[in-house]
């Protein structure tokens, strides 16, 4: 039983993705937020700014990759 719906809807205006379209997308967003909070706890920005920045960059790149694979095709949209 495969659900072919994209996990993330494309934004109405601009390039990229907006809200999640399926429960898998919402879980992905929740995990991303959880990883950001955990990064702040393990690498406090005041004490280890480079490690914190690197972890945020890694998690954001992972989210971007998931959105590319599981979301609608990104393109510039003018609200149509």
PAVOTI-678905 format. One record per residue (C-alpha): z, y, x; chain; residue number from 1. Coordinates in nm, 2 decimals. Layout:
<tizas>
(tiza (Z; Y; X); "A"; NUM)
...
</tizas>
This chain:
<tizas>
(tiza (0.00; 0.00; 0.00); "A"; 1)
(tiza (-0.13; 0.30; 0.20); "A"; 2)
(tiza (-0.09; 0.65; 0.07); "A"; 3)
(tiza (-0.39; 0.86; 0.20); "A"; 4)
(tiza (-0.24; 1.19; 0.11); "A"; 5)
(tiza (-0.19; 1.43; 0.41); "A"; 6)
(tiza (0.18; 1.48; 0.50); "A"; 7)
(tiza (0.13; 1.85; 0.55); "A"; 8)
(tiza (-0.07; 2.10; 0.34); "A"; 9)
(tiza (-0.28; 2.36; 0.52); "A"; 10)
(tiza (-0.17; 2.72; 0.49); "A"; 11)
(tiza (-0.34; 2.93; 0.23); "A"; 12)
(tiza (-0.39; 3.22; 0.48); "A"; 13)
(tiza (-0.43; 3.18; 0.85); "A"; 14)
(tiza (-0.44; 2.87; 1.07); "A"; 15)
(tiza (-0.20; 2.58; 1.06); "A"; 16)
(tiza (0.03; 2.40; 0.82); "A"; 17)
(tiza (0.29; 2.51; 0.57); "A"; 18)
(tiza (0.51; 2.31; 0.35); "A"; 19)
(tiza (0.52; 1.93; 0.35); "A"; 20)
(tiza (0.31; 1.75; 0.10); "A"; 21)
(tiza (0.49; 1.41; 0.10); "A"; 22)
(tiza (0.84; 1.27; 0.16); "A"; 23)
(tiza (0.72; 1.17; 0.51); "A"; 24)
(tiza (0.64; 1.53; 0.59); "A"; 25)
(tiza (0.99; 1.64; 0.47); "A"; 26)
(tiza (1.15; 1.38; 0.69); "A"; 27)
(tiza (0.95; 1.49; 0.98); "A"; 28)
(tiza (1.06; 1.86; 0.93); "A"; 29)
(tiza (1.42; 1.74; 0.89); "A"; 30)
(tiza (1.41; 1.54; 1.21); "A"; 31)
(tiza (1.26; 1.83; 1.39); "A"; 32)
(tiza (1.54; 2.06; 1.28); "A"; 33)
(tiza (1.80; 1.80; 1.37); "A"; 34)
(tiza (1.65; 1.76; 1.72); "A"; 35)
(tiza (1.66; 2.14; 1.77); "A"; 36)
(tiza (2.02; 2.15; 1.67); "A"; 37)
(tiza (2.10; 1.86; 1.90); "A"; 38)
(tiza (1.91; 2.03; 2.18); "A"; 39)
(tiza (2.13; 2.33; 2.13); "A"; 40)
(tiza (2.45; 2.12; 2.15); "A"; 41)
(tiza (2.34; 1.92; 2.46); "A"; 42)
(tiza (2.18; 2.21; 2.64); "A"; 43)
(tiza (2.36; 2.53; 2.53); "A"; 44)
(tiza (2.11; 2.82; 2.57); "A"; 45)
(tiza (2.38; 3.03; 2.75); "A"; 46)
(tiza (2.45; 2.76; 3.01); "A"; 47)
(tiza (2.12; 2.58; 3.05); "A"; 48)
(tiza (1.84; 2.80; 2.92); "A"; 49)
(tiza (1.57; 2.62; 3.11); "A"; 50)
(tiza (1.67; 2.28; 2.97); "A"; 51)
(tiza (1.71; 2.42; 2.62); "A"; 52)
(tiza (1.37; 2.59; 2.64); "A"; 53)
(tiza (1.20; 2.27; 2.77); "A"; 54)
(tiza (1.35; 2.06; 2.50); "A"; 55)
(tiza (1.24; 2.30; 2.23); "A"; 56)
(tiza (0.89; 2.30; 2.38); "A"; 57)
(tiza (0.88; 1.92; 2.38); "A"; 58)
(tiza (1.00; 1.89; 2.02); "A"; 59)
(tiza (0.76; 2.16; 1.90); "A"; 60)
(tiza (0.47; 1.99; 2.08); "A"; 61)
(tiza (0.57; 1.66; 1.91); "A"; 62)
(tiza (0.58; 1.83; 1.57); "A"; 63)
(tiza (0.24; 1.99; 1.64); "A"; 64)
(tiza (0.09; 1.66; 1.73); "A"; 65)
(tiza (0.23; 1.49; 1.42); "A"; 66)
(tiza (0.09; 1.77; 1.20); "A"; 67)
(tiza (-0.25; 1.73; 1.37); "A"; 68)
(tiza (-0.25; 1.36; 1.31); "A"; 69)
(tiza (-0.10; 1.35; 0.96); "A"; 70)
(tiza (-0.18; 1.69; 0.81); "A"; 71)
(tiza (-0.49; 1.85; 0.66); "A"; 72)
(tiza (-0.75; 1.95; 0.91); "A"; 73)
(tiza (-0.65; 2.29; 1.05); "A"; 74)
(tiza (-0.90; 2.58; 1.02); "A"; 75)
(tiza (-0.88; 2.95; 0.96); "A"; 76)
(tiza (-0.83; 3.01; 0.58); "A"; 77)
(tiza (-0.88; 3.33; 0.39); "A"; 78)
(tiza (-0.69; 3.23; 0.07); "A"; 79)
(tiza (-0.97; 3.05; -0.11); "A"; 80)
</tizas>
